Amino acid sequence: MVEIKDIKDRESLVAWLNALPRETEEEQATARGIAVSITFRTAARALPYWWDYSLTSENARKLDLTALPVLRSLLISPVAAFVPTEDIRKASFLAAAFASDAARSASASRAASAAASAARASSDAASVAAFASSDAASAAAADAARAIAASATAAIWENIRIDAKAFWQAFQDETKSKQVFSLPLWQGDPPNEELWTKVQNTLRETGQEKDWAFWIDWYNRLLTGTALAPDHPMMVEIALLPNEIWQDEPAALKRINEIWQSHLSDGLSREEIHYDPERDNFASKAPDAEYPDRLEFAVQRLTEIRGLVEVSGNLGGALRGEMFLISNAVDQHKDNAAMVWNNARSALSLLQGNIASGGCPNDRQEPVVGLVETALVEVTSSLRHEPAVQKVIDAPVTEADAPDTQSQEVLNLAAYAVAEVMEPELAAETKEAAELMTQPGQSKAMRAWAATRVAGRIMGVWLAARYQNLKSARDETVEWVEQSNKAVGGVASIAAKSAVAGAAVTGVLYSDKIAAAVQAILKLAF
């Protein structure tokens, strides 16, 4: 039997893959999953050869060859392995054909041998993901490896052996099988690192960087081991784009960037950061399956706030203008994200002006005012990323742009401040994102992603702390709590009685670093 250490060519790889246990359906699925994983990562290592060829070759320009067919095939292969639906399988076959056509066109040029091999390997990657047979998957995996090894680098076999060992261990535990996609693409420095840098420079110099922003970020994530899981909703949504969109490159790039932008902001706005009174720290949990979309959430939050004000005695007069705007949004425009955002933003501006002028009590004098202000900040920050809102604002959010150095420093200081009051795992992730955000060697897209992640965590902790503190202060009697719960339909997120805020909450609310970051985030409109 061929052992992992003996894998050195197509034949030995096929022998090792075919020797994997296949007696049960579960074992067959494991063997197929390993073959798909090896094929995908092998083909991905050769991507810079094709991308550079498509950008710089006169022959590629004449044949109208671009990076998109290869990128499509690469992205869809792991998605198909972990989301084996009929729609995904059909999309895999189409992607494979798309890349195969590109490979045939490029192979006519001797100078494009490495590029053609990369395209063939990506086609194999999409094909292998669509195969139900683990034997066919093994053969396709080996074909991809041979194609790349012949024209790319001898280091490919060393990395395939490392992959094989990692995949075999991971696939023994279903809960860890997707973790292999978070391994760096290369062990050590990528042999074609200079070529990948050249590709990115070419895209920037030719004004194409923003068009290809998602794909640059996607590949950098593969290289650094920060890739999303194959069954992440964003990956599935992109993989299932209609074939006619994929064949219209400008439309495809535009739509993919829109999907990316939406999920990038969504992922953090939907991350539920909450205060744990027993541990006196802030933790994160996945949202419920029925978690509402951004607009639905915003309307729900504004409805809750209106209910609280209505049962809070004489506040109705002090907040008359704000309540008019909130009611107008909830009652007249609940299906219009742009109008809800505009009304919430106007209400926030009016409220802050009234507090500053003394026309309205502040949150220390009347905690419900603080709840209203906090909810309006939350709603405007969340809806800022809705496509309908992006169309009407003066400065649309550009996810490919990282914040300036000064803003990065403000966010970095606050990231470490909130990390001190987070659960350990969340704290480590936040610090790691802060480091990525400030590393000059990282791509602009990667630093922008990290900045958005840091901003989301800071804002999440700040909002949770503020809600916790204000709820604790306002929950003076059981009668008021019951009345409030009845008014807002029993929604626990704002009105429910909770434990007294601990030191972690106080630390967040009185931190100058966090306060400065919150103001910066609101100005930068993450």
Residue pairs with C-beta under 8 A, 6 or more apart in sequence:
1 15
1 19
2 12
2 15
2 16
2 19
3 16
4 16
4 161
4 164
4 165
4 168
5 161
6 12
6 16
7 13
7 16
7 157
7 160
7 161
7 164
8 157
9 146
9 149
9 157
10 142
10 143
10 145
10 146
11 142
13 38
13 141
13 142
13 145
13 160
14 138
14 139
14 142
16 164
17 31
17 34
17 35
17 38
17 137
17 138
17 141
17 142
18 135
18 138
20 27
20 30
20 31
20 34
20 134
20 168
21 27
21 30
21 31
22 28
22 31
22 134
28 134
29 134
30 171
30 172
31 134
31 137
31 138
32 81
32 131
32 132
32 133
32 134
32 137
33 81
33 82
33 167
33 171
33 177
34 164
34 167
34 168
34 171
35 128
35 134
35 137
35 138
35 140
35 141
36 77
36 78
36 80
36 81
36 125
36 128
36 129
36 137
36 141
37 78
37 81
37 163
37 167
37 180
37 181
38 141
38 145
38 160
38 163
38 164
38 167
39 77
39 121
39 124
39 125
39 128
39 129
39 137
39 140
39 141
39 144
39 145
40 74
40 77
40 78
40 81
40 125
40 129
41 159
41 163
41 185
42 121
42 125
42 141
42 144
42 145
42 148
42 156
42 159
42 160
42 163
43 73
43 74
43 77
43 118
43 121
43 122
43 124
43 125
43 144
43 148
44 74
44 125
44 185
44 219
44 222
45 148
45 152
45 156
45 159
45 185
45 186
45 190
45 192
46 114
46 117
46 118
46 121
46 148
46 152
46 192
47 67
47 70
47 71
47 74
47 118
47 122
47 219
48 192
48 195
48 196
48 199
49 114
49 115
49 117
49 118
49 151
49 152
49 192
49 195
50 67
50 70
50 102
50 106
50 115
50 118
50 119
50 122
51 67
51 70
51 199
52 115
52 195
52 198
52 199
52 202
53 60
53 65
53 106
53 112
53 114
53 115
54 60
54 65
54 66
54 67
54 115
55 67
55 199
55 202
55 203
55 206
56 202
57 65
57 109
57 111
57 112
57 115
59 106
59 108
59 109
59 111
59 112
60 66
60 106
60 112
60 115
63 105
63 106
65 102
65 105
65 106
66 249
67 212
67 215
68 246
68 249
68 252
68 253
69 95
69 98
69 99
69 101
69 102
69 119
69 122
70 99
70 102
70 118
70 119
70 122
71 122
71 215
71 218
72 95
72 98
72 99
72 126
72 246
73 95
73 96
73 98
73 99
73 122
73 123
73 125
73 126
74 122
74 125
74 126
75 218
75 235
75 238
75 239
76 88
76 91
76 92
76 95
76 126
76 129
76 239
77 92
77 125
77 126
77 128
77 129
78 129
78 181
78 230
78 235
79 88
79 129
79 230
79 231
79 235
79 236
79 239
80 88
80 89
80 91
80 92
80 126
80 129
80 130
80 239
81 129
81 230
82 177
82 178
82 229
82 230
82 231
83 230
83 231
83 236
83 239
87 240
88 236
88 239
88 240
89 130
91 239
91 240
91 243
92 126
92 127
92 129
92 130
93 126
93 127
93 130
94 243
94 246
95 126
95 246
96 123
96 124
96 126
96 127
96 130
97 123
98 246
98 247
99 119
99 120
99 122
99 123
99 126
100 119
100 120
100 123
102 119
103 116
103 119
103 120
103 123
106 112
106 115
106 116
106 119
107 113
107 116
109 116
113 151
114 151
114 152
117 147
117 148
117 150
117 151
117 152
118 148
118 152
120 143
120 144
120 147
121 144
121 147
121 148
124 140
124 141
124 143
124 144
124 147
125 144
127 140
128 136
128 137
128 140
128 141
128 144
131 137
131 140
145 156
145 157
145 160
148 156
149 156
149 157
152 191
152 192
153 191
153 192
155 186
155 191
158 187
159 186
159 187
162 187
163 180
163 183
166 180
166 183
167 180
170 176
170 177
170 179
170 180
171 177
171 180
178 229
178 230
178 231
181 227
181 229
181 230
182 225
182 226
182 227
183 225
184 223
184 224
184 225
185 222
185 223
185 225
186 223
190 196
190 223
196 219
196 223
200 209
200 216
200 443
203 209
203 212
203 216
209 216
209 400
209 444
210 257
210 398
210 400
211 250
211 253
211 254
211 257
212 253
213 257
213 260
213 399
213 400
213 445
214 253
214 256
214 257
214 259
214 260
215 256
216 443
216 445
217 260
217 400
217 443
217 445
217 446
217 449
218 227
220 442
220 443
220 445
220 446
221 227
221 228
221 446
224 446
226 436
228 234
228 235
229 235
232 263
233 263
234 259
234 260
234 263
237 259
237 263
238 256
238 259
238 260
241 252
241 255
241 256
245 251
245 252
245 255
246 252
257 399
258 387
260 399
261 385
261 397
261 399
262 385
262 387
264 399
264 449
264 452
265 382
265 384
265 385
265 397
265 399
265 452
265 526
266 294
266 385
267 456
268 452
268 453
268 455
268 456
268 457
268 460
269 294
269 381
269 382
269 385
269 456
270 287
270 291
271 284
271 287
271 456
271 457
271 460
272 284
272 285
272 286
272 287
273 282
273 283
273 284
273 426
273 457
273 460
273 461
273 463
273 464
274 282
274 283
274 284
274 285
274 464
275 281
275 282
275 464
275 465
275 468
275 501
275 502
275 504
275 505
276 282
276 283
276 423
277 498
277 499
277 500
277 502
279 423
280 421
280 502
280 503
280 504
281 421
281 422
281 423
281 504
282 418
282 421
282 422
282 423
282 426
282 460
282 461
282 464
282 465
282 504
282 508
283 422
283 423
283 426
284 423
284 426
284 460
291 297
292 300
294 337
294 382
294 383
294 385
294 386
295 334
295 335
295 337
295 340
295 383
295 386
297 382
298 337
298 340
298 341
298 344
298 379
298 382
298 383
299 329
299 330
299 334
299 340
300 491
301 375
301 378
301 379
301 493
301 494
302 326
302 329
302 330
302 340
302 344
302 375
302 379
303 330
303 488
304 375
304 488
304 489
304 491
304 493
304 494
304 495
305 326
305 371
305 372
305 375
305 376
305 494
306 323
306 326
306 327
306 330
307 484
307 487
307 488
307 489
307 495
308 368
308 371
308 372
308 484
308 487
308 488
308 494
308 495
309 315
309 316
309 319
309 323
309 368
309 372
310 316
310 487
311 480
311 483
311 484
311 487
312 366
312 368
315 366
315 368
315 369
316 323
318 354
318 359
318 360
318 361
318 369
319 351
319 360
319 369
319 372
321 347
321 350
321 354
322 347
322 350
322 351
322 354
322 372
325 343
325 344
325 346
325 347
325 350
326 343
326 344
326 347
328 343
329 339
329 340
329 343
329 344
332 339
333 339
333 340
333 343
334 340
336 388
337 383
337 386
337 388
337 389
338 386
338 388
338 389
338 391
338 392
340 379
340 383
341 379
341 380
341 383
341 384
341 386
341 389
342 392
344 376
344 379
344 380
344 383
345 376
345 380
347 376
348 373
348 376
348 377
348 380
351 360
351 369
351 372
351 373
351 376
352 373
354 360
355 361
355 362
355 369
355 373
360 369
361 369
362 369
362 370
363 369
363 370
363 371
363 373
363 470
364 370
367 470
367 471
367 473
367 474
368 470
368 474
370 466
370 469
370 470
371 467
371 470
371 471
371 474
371 494
374 463
374 466
374 467
374 470
375 494
377 463
377 522
378 463
381 459
381 521
381 522
381 525
381 526
383 389
384 393
384 397
384 525
384 526
385 397
390 396
390 397
395 525
397 525
397 526
399 445
399 448
399 449
399 452
400 444
400 445
400 448
401 444
401 448
402 408
402 437
402 444
402 447
402 448
402 451
403 411
403 448
403 451
403 520
403 524
407 451
407 520
407 524
408 437
408 438
408 447
408 451
409 438
410 513
410 516
410 517
410 520
411 434
411 437
411 451
411 454
411 455
411 458
411 517
411 520
411 521
412 434
412 437
412 438
412 454
413 513
413 516
413 517
414 454
414 458
414 511
414 513
414 514
414 516
414 517
414 518
415 430
415 431
415 433
415 434
415 454
415 457
415 458
415 517
416 431
416 434
417 508
417 511
417 513
417 514
418 430
418 457
418 458
418 461
418 462
418 508
418 514
419 426
419 427
419 428
419 430
419 431
420 427
420 507
421 461
421 504
421 507
421 508
422 430
422 457
422 461
426 457
430 453
430 454
430 457
433 450
433 453
433 454
433 457
434 450
434 454
436 442
436 446
436 447
436 449
436 450
437 447
437 450
437 451
437 454
438 447
439 447
442 450
451 526
452 526
455 517
455 521
455 524
455 526
456 526
458 514
458 517
458 518
458 521
459 518
459 521
459 526
461 508
461 514
462 508
462 514
462 518
465 501
465 504
465 505
465 508
465 509
466 509
467 493
467 494
468 498
468 501
468 505
469 501
469 505
469 506
469 509
471 494
471 495
471 496
471 497
471 498
472 498
472 499
472 500
472 501
474 480
475 481
475 497
475 498
478 497
481 495
481 496
481 497
484 495
485 491
485 495
485 496
487 495
488 494
488 495
508 514
